[in-house]
């Protein structure tokens, strides 16, 4: 069983987390380059939020929202 967990440890340390180690070493040279992926995710999130707000506005202007509420039985 120990070999199984050591195999998992080897997989993460030597294969799956190598890009993160590269980013960590890159941060010593250029903070902006190391955080570029974060900026990309922030931009994608801002675009998705703007699209979502636009869609909400379209439904609000068309008065097409589902405003039916369930009766309170309490």
HTML snippet that shows the backbone in 3Dmol.js (N, CA, C, O; Angstrom):
<script src="https://3Dmol.org/build/3Dmol-min.js"></script>
<div id="view" style="width:600px;height:400px;position:relative"></div>
<script>
const pdb = `
ATOM      1  N   UNK A   1       0.822  -1.184   0.000  1.00  0.00           N
ATOM      2  CA  UNK A   1       0.000   0.000   0.000  1.00  0.00           C
ATOM      3  C   UNK A   1       0.869   1.252   0.000  1.00  0.00           C
ATOM      4  O   UNK A   1       0.480   2.280  -0.555  1.00  0.00           O
ATOM      5  N   UNK A   2       2.035   1.172   0.615  1.00  0.00           N
ATOM      6  CA  UNK A   2       2.944   2.318   0.641  1.00  0.00           C
ATOM      7  C   UNK A   2       3.398   2.675  -0.768  1.00  0.00           C
ATOM      8  O   UNK A   2       3.511   3.853  -1.109  1.00  0.00           O
ATOM      9  N   UNK A   3       3.658   1.663  -1.583  1.00  0.00           N
ATOM     10  CA  UNK A   3       4.088   1.923  -2.955  1.00  0.00           C
ATOM     11  C   UNK A   3       3.008   2.642  -3.754  1.00  0.00           C
ATOM     12  O   UNK A   3       3.314   3.465  -4.616  1.00  0.00           O
ATOM     13  N   UNK A   4       1.763   2.336  -3.471  1.00  0.00           N
ATOM     14  CA  UNK A   4       0.654   2.996  -4.157  1.00  0.00           C
ATOM     15  C   UNK A   4       0.663   4.495  -3.871  1.00  0.00           C
ATOM     16  O   UNK A   4       0.560   5.312  -4.787  1.00  0.00           O
ATOM     17  N   UNK A   5       0.788   4.851  -2.583  1.00  0.00           N
ATOM     18  CA  UNK A   5       0.786   6.265  -2.224  1.00  0.00           C
ATOM     19  C   UNK A   5       2.062   6.967  -2.675  1.00  0.00           C
ATOM     20  O   UNK A   5       2.024   8.151  -3.009  1.00  0.00           O
ATOM     21  N   UNK A   6       3.175   6.269  -2.691  1.00  0.00           N
ATOM     22  CA  UNK A   6       4.406   6.849  -3.229  1.00  0.00           C
ATOM     23  C   UNK A   6       4.273   7.074  -4.732  1.00  0.00           C
ATOM     24  O   UNK A   6       4.824   8.036  -5.267  1.00  0.00           O
ATOM     25  N   UNK A   7       3.550   6.198  -5.409  1.00  0.00           N
ATOM     26  CA  UNK A   7       3.292   6.379  -6.841  1.00  0.00           C
ATOM     27  C   UNK A   7       2.434   7.608  -7.101  1.00  0.00           C
ATOM     28  O   UNK A   7       2.686   8.359  -8.043  1.00  0.00           O
ATOM     29  N   UNK A   8       1.430   7.809  -6.274  1.00  0.00           N
ATOM     30  CA  UNK A   8       0.605   9.015  -6.393  1.00  0.00           C
ATOM     31  C   UNK A   8       1.453  10.256  -6.133  1.00  0.00           C
ATOM     32  O   UNK A   8       1.330  11.258  -6.838  1.00  0.00           O
ATOM     33  N   UNK A   9       2.302  10.184  -5.130  1.00  0.00           N
ATOM     34  CA  UNK A   9       3.189  11.306  -4.813  1.00  0.00           C
ATOM     35  C   UNK A   9       4.114  11.609  -5.981  1.00  0.00           C
ATOM     36  O   UNK A   9       4.303  12.773  -6.332  1.00  0.00           O
ATOM     37  N   UNK A  10       4.687  10.586  -6.581  1.00  0.00           N
ATOM     38  CA  UNK A  10       5.588  10.785  -7.726  1.00  0.00           C
ATOM     39  C   UNK A  10       4.835  11.420  -8.894  1.00  0.00           C
ATOM     40  O   UNK A  10       5.352  12.322  -9.553  1.00  0.00           O
ATOM     41  N   UNK A  11       3.612  10.946  -9.148  1.00  0.00           N
ATOM     42  CA  UNK A  11       2.820  11.471 -10.255  1.00  0.00           C
ATOM     43  C   UNK A  11       2.574  12.973 -10.093  1.00  0.00           C
ATOM     44  O   UNK A  11       2.744  13.739 -11.042  1.00  0.00           O
ATOM     45  N   UNK A  12       2.178  13.387  -8.903  1.00  0.00           N
ATOM     46  CA  UNK A  12       1.895  14.797  -8.689  1.00  0.00           C
ATOM     47  C   UNK A  12       3.160  15.640  -8.695  1.00  0.00           C
ATOM     48  O   UNK A  12       3.184  16.712  -9.301  1.00  0.00           O
ATOM     49  N   UNK A  13       4.203  15.179  -8.036  1.00  0.00           N
ATOM     50  CA  UNK A  13       5.424  15.981  -7.916  1.00  0.00           C
ATOM     51  C   UNK A  13       6.197  16.071  -9.226  1.00  0.00           C
ATOM     52  O   UNK A  13       6.747  17.128  -9.534  1.00  0.00           O
ATOM     53  N   UNK A  14       6.256  15.000  -9.999  1.00  0.00           N
ATOM     54  CA  UNK A  14       7.109  14.966 -11.185  1.00  0.00           C
ATOM     55  C   UNK A  14       6.372  15.141 -12.506  1.00  0.00           C
ATOM     56  O   UNK A  14       7.010  15.305 -13.546  1.00  0.00           O
ATOM     57  N   UNK A  15       5.027  15.108 -12.486  1.00  0.00           N
ATOM     58  CA  UNK A  15       4.300  15.214 -13.742  1.00  0.00           C
ATOM     59  C   UNK A  15       3.265  16.342 -13.692  1.00  0.00           C
ATOM     60  O   UNK A  15       3.334  17.285 -14.480  1.00  0.00           O
ATOM     61  N   UNK A  16       2.325  16.245 -12.782  1.00  0.00           N
ATOM     62  CA  UNK A  16       1.172  17.141 -12.810  1.00  0.00           C
ATOM     63  C   UNK A  16       1.472  18.550 -12.307  1.00  0.00           C
ATOM     64  O   UNK A  16       0.851  19.504 -12.775  1.00  0.00           O
ATOM     65  N   UNK A  17       2.394  18.708 -11.380  1.00  0.00           N
ATOM     66  CA  UNK A  17       2.653  20.024 -10.814  1.00  0.00           C
ATOM     67  C   UNK A  17       3.895  20.705 -11.379  1.00  0.00           C
ATOM     68  O   UNK A  17       4.308  21.747 -10.871  1.00  0.00           O
ATOM     69  N   UNK A  18       4.491  20.138 -12.416  1.00  0.00           N
ATOM     70  CA  UNK A  18       5.675  20.744 -13.038  1.00  0.00           C
ATOM     71  C   UNK A  18       5.371  22.134 -13.608  1.00  0.00           C
ATOM     72  O   UNK A  18       6.192  23.036 -13.441  1.00  0.00           O
ATOM     73  N   UNK A  19       4.221  22.349 -14.276  1.00  0.00           N
ATOM     74  CA  UNK A  19       3.944  23.711 -14.760  1.00  0.00           C
ATOM     75  C   UNK A  19       3.857  24.743 -13.638  1.00  0.00           C
ATOM     76  O   UNK A  19       4.256  25.893 -13.818  1.00  0.00           O
ATOM     77  N   UNK A  20       3.340  24.338 -12.494  1.00  0.00           N
ATOM     78  CA  UNK A  20       3.263  25.274 -11.365  1.00  0.00           C
ATOM     79  C   UNK A  20       4.645  25.575 -10.802  1.00  0.00           C
ATOM     80  O   UNK A  20       4.906  26.698 -10.372  1.00  0.00           O
ATOM     81  N   UNK A  21       5.527  24.592 -10.800  1.00  0.00           N
ATOM     82  CA  UNK A  21       6.910  24.850 -10.384  1.00  0.00           C
ATOM     83  C   UNK A  21       7.584  25.817 -11.348  1.00  0.00           C
ATOM     84  O   UNK A  21       8.355  26.678 -10.924  1.00  0.00           O
ATOM     85  N   UNK A  22       7.301  25.682 -12.647  1.00  0.00           N
ATOM     86  CA  UNK A  22       7.862  26.595 -13.633  1.00  0.00           C
ATOM     87  C   UNK A  22       7.359  28.015 -13.404  1.00  0.00           C
ATOM     88  O   UNK A  22       8.130  28.970 -13.497  1.00  0.00           O
ATOM     89  N   UNK A  23       6.055  28.160 -13.102  1.00  0.00           N
ATOM     90  CA  UNK A  23       5.510  29.493 -12.816  1.00  0.00           C
ATOM     91  C   UNK A  23       6.119  30.090 -11.553  1.00  0.00           C
ATOM     92  O   UNK A  23       6.364  31.294 -11.490  1.00  0.00           O
ATOM     93  N   UNK A  24       6.362  29.260 -10.558  1.00  0.00           N
ATOM     94  CA  UNK A  24       6.961  29.747  -9.316  1.00  0.00           C
ATOM     95  C   UNK A  24       8.375  30.255  -9.565  1.00  0.00           C
ATOM     96  O   UNK A  24       8.768  31.277  -9.001  1.00  0.00           O
ATOM     97  N   UNK A  25       9.139  29.568 -10.391  1.00  0.00           N
ATOM     98  CA  UNK A  25      10.487  30.032 -10.698  1.00  0.00           C
ATOM     99  C   UNK A  25      10.460  31.256 -11.623  1.00  0.00           C
ATOM    100  O   UNK A  25      11.356  32.097 -11.564  1.00  0.00           O
ATOM    101  N   UNK A  26       9.438  31.354 -12.471  1.00  0.00           N
ATOM    102  CA  UNK A  26       9.300  32.498 -13.357  1.00  0.00           C
ATOM    103  C   UNK A  26       8.984  33.772 -12.583  1.00  0.00           C
ATOM    104  O   UNK A  26       9.342  34.870 -13.011  1.00  0.00           O
ATOM    105  N   UNK A  27       8.315  33.624 -11.449  1.00  0.00           N
ATOM    106  CA  UNK A  27       7.933  34.799 -10.662  1.00  0.00           C
ATOM    107  C   UNK A  27       9.156  35.573 -10.175  1.00  0.00           C
ATOM    108  O   UNK A  27       9.081  36.787  -9.987  1.00  0.00           O
ATOM    109  N   UNK A  28      10.259  34.900  -9.974  1.00  0.00           N
ATOM    110  CA  UNK A  28      11.473  35.589  -9.540  1.00  0.00           C
ATOM    111  C   UNK A  28      12.014  36.498 -10.634  1.00  0.00           C
ATOM    112  O   UNK A  28      12.680  37.491 -10.343  1.00  0.00           O
ATOM    113  N   UNK A  29      11.730  36.165 -11.898  1.00  0.00           N
ATOM    114  CA  UNK A  29      12.196  36.973 -13.021  1.00  0.00           C
ATOM    115  C   UNK A  29      11.183  38.046 -13.407  1.00  0.00           C
ATOM    116  O   UNK A  29      11.550  39.207 -13.594  1.00  0.00           O
ATOM    117  N   UNK A  30       9.923  37.669 -13.526  1.00  0.00           N
ATOM    118  CA  UNK A  30       8.909  38.606 -13.982  1.00  0.00           C
ATOM    119  C   UNK A  30       7.571  38.283 -13.323  1.00  0.00           C
ATOM    120  O   UNK A  30       6.968  37.244 -13.589  1.00  0.00           O
ATOM    121  N   UNK A  31       7.122  39.185 -12.465  1.00  0.00           N
ATOM    122  CA  UNK A  31       5.856  38.979 -11.776  1.00  0.00           C
ATOM    123  C   UNK A  31       4.702  39.009 -12.778  1.00  0.00           C
ATOM    124  O   UNK A  31       3.765  38.218 -12.667  1.00  0.00           O
ATOM    125  N   UNK A  32       4.761  39.906 -13.744  1.00  0.00           N
ATOM    126  CA  UNK A  32       3.689  40.044 -14.731  1.00  0.00           C
ATOM    127  C   UNK A  32       3.539  38.778 -15.571  1.00  0.00           C
ATOM    128  O   UNK A  32       2.419  38.334 -15.828  1.00  0.00           O
ATOM    129  N   UNK A  33       4.642  38.202 -15.994  1.00  0.00           N
ATOM    130  CA  UNK A  33       4.572  36.981 -16.806  1.00  0.00           C
ATOM    131  C   UNK A  33       4.030  35.808 -15.991  1.00  0.00           C
ATOM    132  O   UNK A  33       3.272  34.987 -16.507  1.00  0.00           O
ATOM    133  N   UNK A  34       4.418  35.733 -14.729  1.00  0.00           N
ATOM    134  CA  UNK A  34       3.963  34.631 -13.890  1.00  0.00           C
ATOM    135  C   UNK A  34       2.464  34.722 -13.610  1.00  0.00           C
ATOM    136  O   UNK A  34       1.814  33.698 -13.402  1.00  0.00           O
ATOM    137  N   UNK A  35       1.918  35.919 -13.601  1.00  0.00           N
ATOM    138  CA  UNK A  35       0.501  36.099 -13.293  1.00  0.00           C
ATOM    139  C   UNK A  35      -0.352  36.321 -14.531  1.00  0.00           C
ATOM    140  O   UNK A  35      -1.527  36.667 -14.407  1.00  0.00           O
ATOM    141  N   UNK A  36       0.201  36.134 -15.709  1.00  0.00           N
ATOM    142  CA  UNK A  36      -0.553  36.338 -16.945  1.00  0.00           C
ATOM    143  C   UNK A  36      -1.774  35.420 -17.010  1.00  0.00           C
ATOM    144  O   UNK A  36      -2.832  35.838 -17.481  1.00  0.00           O
ATOM    145  N   UNK A  37      -1.645  34.186 -16.549  1.00  0.00           N
ATOM    146  CA  UNK A  37      -2.775  33.259 -16.590  1.00  0.00           C
ATOM    147  C   UNK A  37      -3.907  33.763 -15.699  1.00  0.00           C
ATOM    148  O   UNK A  37      -5.078  33.576 -16.029  1.00  0.00           O
ATOM    149  N   UNK A  38      -3.579  34.393 -14.585  1.00  0.00           N
ATOM    150  CA  UNK A  38      -4.605  34.959 -13.717  1.00  0.00           C
ATOM    151  C   UNK A  38      -5.331  36.102 -14.415  1.00  0.00           C
ATOM    152  O   UNK A  38      -6.549  36.234 -14.300  1.00  0.00           O
ATOM    153  N   UNK A  39      -4.584  36.923 -15.135  1.00  0.00           N
ATOM    154  CA  UNK A  39      -5.206  38.025 -15.861  1.00  0.00           C
ATOM    155  C   UNK A  39      -6.140  37.503 -16.943  1.00  0.00           C
ATOM    156  O   UNK A  39      -7.201  38.081 -17.179  1.00  0.00           O
ATOM    157  N   UNK A  40      -5.757  36.426 -17.593  1.00  0.00           N
ATOM    158  CA  UNK A  40      -6.623  35.822 -18.615  1.00  0.00           C
ATOM    159  C   UNK A  40      -7.925  35.346 -17.988  1.00  0.00           C
ATOM    160  O   UNK A  40      -8.997  35.574 -18.549  1.00  0.00           O
ATOM    161  N   UNK A  41      -7.852  34.690 -16.836  1.00  0.00           N
ATOM    162  CA  UNK A  41      -9.061  34.222 -16.157  1.00  0.00           C
ATOM    163  C   UNK A  41      -9.931  35.385 -15.700  1.00  0.00           C
ATOM    164  O   UNK A  41     -11.157  35.291 -15.766  1.00  0.00           O
ATOM    165  N   UNK A  42      -9.339  36.466 -15.244  1.00  0.00           N
ATOM    166  CA  UNK A  42     -10.103  37.638 -14.830  1.00  0.00           C
ATOM    167  C   UNK A  42     -10.834  38.241 -16.023  1.00  0.00           C
ATOM    168  O   UNK A  42     -12.002  38.612 -15.910  1.00  0.00           O
ATOM    169  N   UNK A  43     -10.162  38.343 -17.158  1.00  0.00           N
ATOM    170  CA  UNK A  43     -10.797  38.892 -18.363  1.00  0.00           C
ATOM    171  C   UNK A  43     -11.949  38.004 -18.822  1.00  0.00           C
ATOM    172  O   UNK A  43     -13.007  38.506 -19.200  1.00  0.00           O
ATOM    173  N   UNK A  44     -11.749  36.684 -18.791  1.00  0.00           N
ATOM    174  CA  UNK A  44     -12.827  35.759 -19.167  1.00  0.00           C
ATOM    175  C   UNK A  44     -14.012  35.924 -18.219  1.00  0.00           C
ATOM    176  O   UNK A  44     -15.159  35.923 -18.666  1.00  0.00           O
ATOM    177  N   UNK A  45     -13.757  36.064 -16.933  1.00  0.00           N
ATOM    178  CA  UNK A  45     -14.829  36.272 -15.963  1.00  0.00           C
ATOM    179  C   UNK A  45     -15.576  37.573 -16.184  1.00  0.00           C
ATOM    180  O   UNK A  45     -16.799  37.619 -16.047  1.00  0.00           O
ATOM    181  N   UNK A  46     -14.855  38.628 -16.526  1.00  0.00           N
ATOM    182  CA  UNK A  46     -15.501  39.913 -16.794  1.00  0.00           C
ATOM    183  C   UNK A  46     -16.376  39.842 -18.042  1.00  0.00           C
ATOM    184  O   UNK A  46     -17.468  40.410 -18.065  1.00  0.00           O
ATOM    185  N   UNK A  47     -15.906  39.152 -19.078  1.00  0.00           N
ATOM    186  CA  UNK A  47     -16.703  38.991 -20.300  1.00  0.00           C
ATOM    187  C   UNK A  47     -17.961  38.172 -20.018  1.00  0.00           C
ATOM    188  O   UNK A  47     -19.043  38.512 -20.498  1.00  0.00           O
ATOM    189  N   UNK A  48     -17.824  37.101 -19.246  1.00  0.00           N
ATOM    190  CA  UNK A  48     -18.975  36.264 -18.908  1.00  0.00           C
ATOM    191  C   UNK A  48     -19.988  37.050 -18.076  1.00  0.00           C
ATOM    192  O   UNK A  48     -21.194  36.913 -18.279  1.00  0.00           O
ATOM    193  N   UNK A  49     -19.508  37.869 -17.143  1.00  0.00           N
ATOM    194  CA  UNK A  49     -20.405  38.676 -16.317  1.00  0.00           C
ATOM    195  C   UNK A  49     -21.147  39.704 -17.170  1.00  0.00           C
ATOM    196  O   UNK A  49     -22.347  39.909 -16.982  1.00  0.00           O
ATOM    197  N   UNK A  50     -20.450  40.350 -18.104  1.00  0.00           N
ATOM    198  CA  UNK A  50     -21.092  41.326 -18.984  1.00  0.00           C
ATOM    199  C   UNK A  50     -22.149  40.647 -19.858  1.00  0.00           C
ATOM    200  O   UNK A  50     -23.236  41.193 -20.049  1.00  0.00           O
ATOM    201  N   UNK A  51     -21.839  39.466 -20.387  1.00  0.00           N
ATOM    202  CA  UNK A  51     -22.809  38.723 -21.195  1.00  0.00           C
ATOM    203  C   UNK A  51     -24.036  38.357 -20.370  1.00  0.00           C
ATOM    204  O   UNK A  51     -25.165  38.476 -20.845  1.00  0.00           O
ATOM    205  N   UNK A  52     -23.817  37.915 -19.143  1.00  0.00           N
ATOM    206  CA  UNK A  52     -24.917  37.532 -18.261  1.00  0.00           C
ATOM    207  C   UNK A  52     -25.816  38.736 -17.977  1.00  0.00           C
ATOM    208  O   UNK A  52     -27.041  38.621 -18.021  1.00  0.00           O
ATOM    209  N   UNK A  53     -25.209  39.892 -17.684  1.00  0.00           N
ATOM    210  CA  UNK A  53     -25.995  41.102 -17.428  1.00  0.00           C
ATOM    211  C   UNK A  53     -26.775  41.518 -18.671  1.00  0.00           C
ATOM    212  O   UNK A  53     -27.915  41.968 -18.564  1.00  0.00           O
ATOM    213  N   UNK A  54     -26.167  41.372 -19.853  1.00  0.00           N
ATOM    214  CA  UNK A  54     -26.852  41.706 -21.100  1.00  0.00           C
ATOM    215  C   UNK A  54     -28.071  40.805 -21.291  1.00  0.00           C
ATOM    216  O   UNK A  54     -29.139  41.283 -21.675  1.00  0.00           O
ATOM    217  N   UNK A  55     -27.922  39.516 -21.027  1.00  0.00           N
ATOM    218  CA  UNK A  55     -29.043  38.588 -21.167  1.00  0.00           C
ATOM    219  C   UNK A  55     -30.143  38.904 -20.157  1.00  0.00           C
ATOM    220  O   UNK A  55     -31.324  38.822 -20.494  1.00  0.00           O
ATOM    221  N   UNK A  56     -29.781  39.260 -18.933  1.00  0.00           N
ATOM    222  CA  UNK A  56     -30.782  39.640 -17.936  1.00  0.00           C
ATOM    223  C   UNK A  56     -31.557  40.866 -18.396  1.00  0.00           C
ATOM    224  O   UNK A  56     -32.773  40.937 -18.218  1.00  0.00           O
ATOM    225  N   UNK A  57     -30.860  41.828 -18.984  1.00  0.00           N
ATOM    226  CA  UNK A  57     -31.498  43.045 -19.484  1.00  0.00           C
ATOM    227  C   UNK A  57     -32.470  42.717 -20.609  1.00  0.00           C
ATOM    228  O   UNK A  57     -33.563  43.280 -20.663  1.00  0.00           O
ATOM    229  N   UNK A  58     -32.088  41.811 -21.511  1.00  0.00           N
ATOM    230  CA  UNK A  58     -32.973  41.420 -22.609  1.00  0.00           C
ATOM    231  C   UNK A  58     -34.261  40.814 -22.066  1.00  0.00           C
ATOM    232  O   UNK A  58     -35.345  41.166 -22.531  1.00  0.00           O
ATOM    233  N   UNK A  59     -34.168  39.921 -21.101  1.00  0.00           N
ATOM    234  CA  UNK A  59     -35.362  39.293 -20.536  1.00  0.00           C
ATOM    235  C   UNK A  59     -36.184  40.285 -19.733  1.00  0.00           C
ATOM    236  O   UNK A  59     -37.413  40.202 -19.731  1.00  0.00           O
ATOM    237  N   UNK A  60     -35.542  41.213 -19.057  1.00  0.00           N
ATOM    238  CA  UNK A  60     -36.276  42.210 -18.289  1.00  0.00           C
ATOM    239  C   UNK A  60     -37.033  43.165 -19.212  1.00  0.00           C
ATOM    240  O   UNK A  60     -38.182  43.512 -18.935  1.00  0.00           O
ATOM    241  N   UNK A  61     -36.404  43.587 -20.296  1.00  0.00           N
ATOM    242  CA  UNK A  61     -37.063  44.478 -21.239  1.00  0.00           C
ATOM    243  C   UNK A  61     -38.230  43.802 -21.948  1.00  0.00           C
ATOM    244  O   UNK A  61     -39.224  44.458 -22.259  1.00  0.00           O
ATOM    245  N   UNK A  62     -38.125  42.516 -22.205  1.00  0.00           N
ATOM    246  CA  UNK A  62     -39.199  41.773 -22.869  1.00  0.00           C
ATOM    247  C   UNK A  62     -40.291  41.361 -21.887  1.00  0.00           C
ATOM    248  O   UNK A  62     -41.325  40.830 -22.295  1.00  0.00           O
ATOM    249  N   UNK A  63     -40.071  41.601 -20.609  1.00  0.00           N
ATOM    250  CA  UNK A  63     -40.999  41.184 -19.543  1.00  0.00           C
ATOM    251  C   UNK A  63     -41.322  39.703 -19.683  1.00  0.00           C
ATOM    252  O   UNK A  63     -42.479  39.292 -19.594  1.00  0.00           O
ATOM    253  N   UNK A  64     -40.278  38.912 -19.903  1.00  0.00           N
ATOM    254  CA  UNK A  64     -40.414  37.493 -20.166  1.00  0.00           C
ATOM    255  C   UNK A  64     -39.939  36.645 -18.982  1.00  0.00           C
ATOM    256  O   UNK A  64     -39.711  35.444 -19.127  1.00  0.00           O
ATOM    257  N   UNK A  65     -39.795  37.261 -17.837  1.00  0.00           N
ATOM    258  CA  UNK A  65     -39.300  36.516 -16.682  1.00  0.00           C
ATOM    259  C   UNK A  65     -40.406  35.650 -16.102  1.00  0.00           C
ATOM    260  O   UNK A  65     -41.587  35.970 -16.235  1.00  0.00           O
ATOM    261  N   UNK A  66     -40.032  34.581 -15.474  1.00  0.00           N
ATOM    262  CA  UNK A  66     -40.975  33.720 -14.786  1.00  0.00           C
ATOM    263  C   UNK A  66     -41.192  34.302 -13.394  1.00  0.00           C
ATOM    264  O   UNK A  66     -40.386  34.083 -12.490  1.00  0.00           O
ATOM    265  N   UNK A  67     -42.289  35.047 -13.228  1.00  0.00           N
ATOM    266  CA  UNK A  67     -42.543  35.701 -11.937  1.00  0.00           C
ATOM    267  C   UNK A  67     -43.599  34.958 -11.137  1.00  0.00           C
ATOM    268  O   UNK A  67     -44.009  35.421 -10.073  1.00  0.00           O
ATOM    269  N   UNK A  68     -44.040  33.817 -11.635  1.00  0.00           N
ATOM    270  CA  UNK A  68     -45.040  33.044 -10.912  1.00  0.00           C
ATOM    271  C   UNK A  68     -44.451  32.522  -9.621  1.00  0.00           C
ATOM    272  O   UNK A  68     -43.392  31.894  -9.630  1.00  0.00           O
ATOM    273  N   UNK A  69     -45.110  32.770  -8.532  1.00  0.00           N
ATOM    274  CA  UNK A  69     -44.590  32.285  -7.252  1.00  0.00           C
ATOM    275  C   UNK A  69     -45.517  31.192  -6.723  1.00  0.00           C
ATOM    276  O   UNK A  69     -46.699  31.131  -7.060  1.00  0.00           O
ATOM    277  N   UNK A  70     -44.953  30.356  -5.908  1.00  0.00           N
ATOM    278  CA  UNK A  70     -45.716  29.271  -5.307  1.00  0.00           C
ATOM    279  C   UNK A  70     -46.477  29.810  -4.099  1.00  0.00           C
ATOM    280  O   UNK A  70     -45.973  30.686  -3.396  1.00  0.00           O
ATOM    281  N   UNK A  71     -47.658  29.310  -3.853  1.00  0.00           N
ATOM    282  CA  UNK A  71     -48.410  29.793  -2.691  1.00  0.00           C
ATOM    283  C   UNK A  71     -47.744  29.335  -1.392  1.00  0.00           C
ATOM    284  O   UNK A  71     -47.178  28.245  -1.315  1.00  0.00           O
ATOM    285  N   UNK A  72     -47.824  30.168  -0.406  1.00  0.00           N
ATOM    286  CA  UNK A  72     -47.250  29.848   0.902  1.00  0.00           C
ATOM    287  C   UNK A  72     -48.233  28.957   1.642  1.00  0.00           C
ATOM    288  O   UNK A  72     -49.392  29.321   1.845  1.00  0.00           O
ATOM    289  N   UNK A  73     -47.752  27.779   2.045  1.00  0.00           N
ATOM    290  CA  UNK A  73     -48.632  26.812   2.708  1.00  0.00           C
ATOM    291  C   UNK A  73     -48.342  26.693   4.192  1.00  0.00           C
ATOM    292  O   UNK A  73     -48.869  25.802   4.858  1.00  0.00           O
ATOM    293  N   UNK A  74     -47.512  27.581   4.715  1.00  0.00           N
ATOM    294  CA  UNK A  74     -47.064  27.465   6.101  1.00  0.00           C
ATOM    295  C   UNK A  74     -47.997  28.030   7.021  1.00  0.00           C
ATOM    296  O   UNK A  74     -47.762  28.010   8.229  1.00  0.00           O
TER     297      UNK A  74
END
`;
const viewer = $3Dmol.createViewer("view");
viewer.addModel(pdb, "pdb");
viewer.setStyle({}, {cartoon: {color: "spectrum"}});
viewer.zoomTo();
viewer.render();
</script>
